[in-house]
Amino acid sequence: MAQQLTRISAEEFDGVPAWRLRSPDGATGLIARQGGTLLSWQPEPGVEVIDGYTTAAELQAVAGKRSLISVPWVGEIDGGTYQFGGKTYQVKQAANGLLSKVEMRRVRAGDALMLAGTIKPSAAYPWKLEVSVVFALEQGLDERRHLSLTVSVKNASGEEAPVAIGWSPYVKLPEVAGISNLSLSVRARTRIAANPAGVPIPGDAALTGVSSPVVYEYIGREKLRETFTNLVPNSDGVVVTRIGDPATGSFLQLTQEPAESPFVAVSTGDSLERDARQALALAPRTAMVNAFNRPDQAVFLRLGRGERRSMTATLSYKAAR
């Protein structure tokens, strides 16, 4: 019998271009052309675990940064300015990176959605970047369903450039209303202290030791907007951040490679204009917020001419049985 593969087809989301992935086991994913933005992932038919955009207007406004792929910086650039190579640059939209408005194109057939796009040089960021984004659906032997994302960035300019990568999917468990009754586990030994705007405080004072794993048995009324580093890998060498329903045993987890993305951010979405506290953001990152203004982050940013930086993250869902 021929092996069944994920089918990929073009369709529209509220009038804007998108692609639909359909795996043989019934799982589906919907990805917008704009920014390669994940709009939906249903690991089982009718079971939605992504709190994504619901209209084209939300997508175009990057409202709430839902499932935002951030390149070449993540989060805020404090004051909207940064220095690199002895020059100062000013950024207008300091919180969204530059990929969110790029119209991605499909570059290869197959059972994974492979997209490509270009960040063109500008006054705010005078380097050319070639960005590839790959989404894939898989089913594990233990009845877990997986959605994986790989983002790869090539410095296509003639000199060294600062480059960071991040992703911020808002995830939820379909049988649970809101997040108050969910548990959360983060395997990390360091929390990054930040100001009320979410910008890490200067220097080593930002690095606060915590006991690993950081566990919330029930999130309750906790308002979380935290970033962690010094991540603790499991026996497979990867780092797992998990939300779960203690009542049923269902869970959703983010898996990341600590060598690629040594930071993970967690947010309870209290500032979202729509559906606040209905989902949790689990966000792998290759550098911290405001990294462009921090000398201690240079090692995570500098990308030589022709070099690539990649980040792979996998969401896994297991339903209660």
URZI-V548341 format. One record per helix or strand of 2 or more residues. SS is the DSSP state (@ for helix, = for strand). FROM is the first residue (numbers start at 1). TO is the last residue. Records with the same first field share a line. If there is no record, write none. Layout:
SS=FROM-TO  FROM-TO
//
This chain:
==7-13  16-22  28-32  38-44  47-48  68-72  81-84  87-90  105-108  113-119  129-139  145-155  161-162  164-171  182-186  188-192  207-209  214-216  225-231  239-245  251-256  263-267  280-285  302-303  308-318
@=56-61  63-65  78-80  203-206  291-293  295-301
//
